[in-house]
Amino acid sequence: MASSIPTHMKAWTYSEYGKSSQVLKFESSVPVPDVKDDQVLIKVAAVSLNPIDYKRMEAAFAPTDSPLPTIPGYDVAGVVVKVGNEVTKFKVGDEVYGDINEKALDHPKVNGSLAEYTAAEEKLLAHKPQNLSFGEAASLPLTIETAYEGLERAEFSAGKSILVLGGAGGVGTHVIQVAATASTKKLQVLRDLGADLPIDYTKDNFEDLPEKFDVVYDAVGETERAFKAVKEGGKVVTIVPPGFSTAIFFILKSDGTILEKLRPHLESCKIKPIIDPKSPFPFSETVEAFSYLETNRATGKVVIDPIP
């Protein structure tokens, strides 16, 4: 099968930093990436966009970025078409998904997922749950791994209460669902997703609620307010820099084993992908998809599907 892989592919690229509408260009002939010994080559079926994609494009972490030009894209779902010599977990033909950048802000790949093919280390990937489409699977990795990692760091467990700031966003919808898998209560999302009391944090003063929480998961950058809603001895976890001295601040390190751990919950539909109603966008409308994500109005994930 490796012999049928073309040498060049279609991809979206940018060669200078700026707004996606100005710098992101379609290229019809970009070299297919080489595969290292610990990597697989994926024929991309679907991609989801994350805010980090356009923040990277706008030079938010240029000092630690990889050199331009860049094919953007962290999240991917697709089919393995080639495996490196050291790969043992996957074989050609396997359906996989994952976040292809182990360290989000530290020299992420030049060849991202917004292309016909992308290469990724096997440790960053997992087998795609059979009940999920490629688009649904692509919507998950970065956000669900971030949700899981934050809950682990906050030592969240059954019986503890949690307040999620940004519960309707990509990370927040998964924090609620992953937290619900640890709970024994019958949870009715936001209400159906497992939230007991949806609050509009832009209008309501959640810090004035009579109830205080064991864990506050801040996915929007309201860490100072979050501390007013946490119980004494409780924990605030945030994914928005610069964090806060006493908060648990972290940047995700991509890890396929988290996806494998969550697979039973995905296959039993206890955790469901939440995709924005405007999705999927076709590959040809990737610029429009970025523009929509940049409005901050998406509820759930923005997905590009199919990739030609």
N, C-alpha and C positions, 0 to 999 in steps of 0.2 A: 504493500500500500504506500510505503514511503516514496516509491518511485513516481507515484502519480501526484505528488505534492508539487505545486508550481513553484517557480523561483521568485515570482513577484505576486503582489496582491493589492486589493483595494483597501484604503485606510483613510481615516481622518487624521490630519496632522496640523501642528502649528510650529512655525520656525521663529516666532518672536512672542513675547509676552503681551497680553492685552485682553480685551473683552472677547468672549467667544464669537460674537457676531462679526467681529472684525478680523480675528487672526486664525480661526479654525477653517481649514481648507480640505476639500476632498481631493485625494490623490489616487489615480487609477493604477499606478505601478510603483509600489514600494517593495523593497526586498523582504521576503518571508524570513522571520528571525531564525537564527541558528538555535539548535537545541543542545544545551549542556548535559553532562552525564546525569545530573540529578533532576532534569527537567523533562516535561512532555510538551509536545506541540499540539495545540488544540485548534481544531476547525471551529471557529466561533459561531455559535447559533444565536446567542442573545447577550446583551450587555445591560447593566443598569448604571445610571449616573448618580454620583454623589457630590455634595457641595465641595468636597476636597478637589474634585476634578476641575471645577472652574476657578477655585481659589489658587490652585497650582498654576493654572493658565494665566492668572492675573499676577503672578510672581509673589504670592504670599509667603513662600518659603524658598525663594530663588537661591539663597546661599547654600542650601543643602539639596537642591534639585539636581537631577541629571542634566547633562548638556542638551541643548536644543539641536535639531528639531525633535519633537515629541509626538508620539501617538498616545493620546490620553486614554484613560479607562483603567479602573481597578477591578471591578466586578465582572465575572464572565461565567457563562455556561456554554458547553459545547461537547465535541466528541474528540477523543484522543486519536491522532493520526500518526504519531511517531513517539517513541519513548527513548530516553537516554539510557546509556549502558548500565547505570546504577539503579534504575527505577524498578521497584518490585511490586508496588501497590496497584499499578494500572497497566493495562495492555491496550493495544490498538483496538478501537471500536468502543471503548468504555465511555459512558456519558458522565461528565464531571462538571463541578462548579467550584468557585472559590474567588478569593481576593488575591490577585497575582502579585501584590507588593507586600513583602514581609514587614517592612518598616515604612509606614505611610509617608513620612516626611523626609526620610533619609535615602536620597538617591533612588526614588522609585523608577521602575523600568522605563526606558526610552520607547520600547515597543509595548504599548498598553493594549487594552482589549478592544478598542474601537477599530477593528480591522478584521479581515477574513481569517487570519491566523494569529495566534499569540502563544508564547512559550512561558511556562511557569514551573517552579519547583514542585515536585510531587507532594512535599510536606504542606504546601499551602492549599492543596485541593482535596476534595472529597467526592465520593460517588454521588451522583444526582439521585435524590429520592425519586422512586419510580412514579409516584402519584403527581409529581410536579412537572409542568411544562418547562421548556428551557427558559422562557421569559420569567416564569415564577421563580425558578431556581436562581437566575441571574440577579433577581431583586434582593437576594438575601445576604450574601457573605459579609460585606463590610459592616452593615448595620446590625445583623444578628450576632456577629462575633463581638462587636462593640458592646451590645446590650448584655451579652453573657459575661464578658470580661468584667464589666462594671459591677454587675451583681455579685460576682465572685469576690472582687476586691472589697465590696461593702459587706461581705459575709451575710448576704441575704439568705433567709431560709424560711420554711413554713412557720406561720404564726407571727411573722414580723409584718409591720405595715410599711408601705412605700408610697411616696409621692413622686410622680414622674413629671418633670417640667419639659414640655415639648412632646406630650404623649401622642400627638397625631402625626409627628414627623417620622422619618425613616427609622431612626434609632428608637424613638419613644414607643412606636407601635410594637416593636419587638421586646423592649424592656417589659412592657405590660404583660405580653404573652409568655415570655420566659419566666417572669416572676410568678405568673399564674400556675405554671407547671409545678412550682414548689409549694403551692398553697393547697390546703385541704378544704377551704371554703368553696361553696358553689359560686362561681363567678359568672355573673350574667354577661360587644366591642364598641368611639372609645368604650361605651358600656359593653358592647358585644365582644370587644377584645378582652374584657376582664376587668375594666376599671369600674370601681364602685361609685365614684363621684367625679364625673368630668368637670373640670374647672377651666375657664378661659383665663389663663394667667396674664393676658394683656389687659383684662378688664377687672378681674377679681383679685383681691389681696389674699392670695393663698396663705401668706404668713400670718394672717389674722384668724385663720380657722381655729376653732377651739381644740381640734385634734392635732397632736404633734406626731411625727412619724419616726420610725426606727431608721429608715433610709430615705434620703432624698436624692434622686438621680436627675442631675441637671444636664439636659441635652441642648439647652438654648443660651447659656451664659448668664444666668441669674443667680450666681453662686452666693452672693452676699445675702440676697433675700432668702435663698434656700436654707441658710443657717437659722433663720428665724422660725422655720417650720419643722426643724428636726428636734427630736427628744434629747434630753440630756444623756450623753453617752451614745447617741445615735451617730450615723455617718452620712456625710454628703459626698457624693461622687460626681465628678464633672468631666466632660470631654471637650470643654471649650476653653482654650487658653485665654488669659494667663493662669486660670485656676484661682486658688485662694489658699493662703498658707496652711490652713487646717483642713482643707478639702482633699479628697483622694482624686488627684488629677492624673489621667493617663492618656497615652496615644496608643491606639491599637497596634499590636503585633499580630499580623495575620497568621492563622493556624488552622489547617484543615481538620485537625482532631476535634476542634469545637464543633464543626459542622457534622462530623461523624457522631459525636455525642448527642447532638440534637435531632439526628435523623429519625429516631423512633417517634418523637413528638411531632415531627413534620409529616411522617407517614400515617400517623393516627389522626392528623388534622387538629391536634391540640394547639399547634402553632401554625398559623396560616400566613402566606405572603400577602402583604398589603400593597397593591399596585394602584397608582393614581389613575382615576377614570379616563384621563386623556391618553394614557399609555395603552398599547405600545405605539411608539413612533417608528416609522420605517427608517432604515439606515440612511436613506437619502435626506431625511429631515432631522439629522443629528443637531444641526445648528439651532433649529426651532426647539428641539427638546432641551438643549442647554438654556435657551432664552426663557423657557417656561420654568425650569428648575430655579433659575436665578430670580424669579418673582417671589420666591418663598411661599407660593400658594399651593404647592403640591401637597396632597394628602396621601401619604404612602410613597412608593418609589416610582421614578421615571425610568421606563425601560425602552431600549432599542431592540426591536425584534420584528422580523428576522434580519440577520446579517446575511447578505447574499453569498 
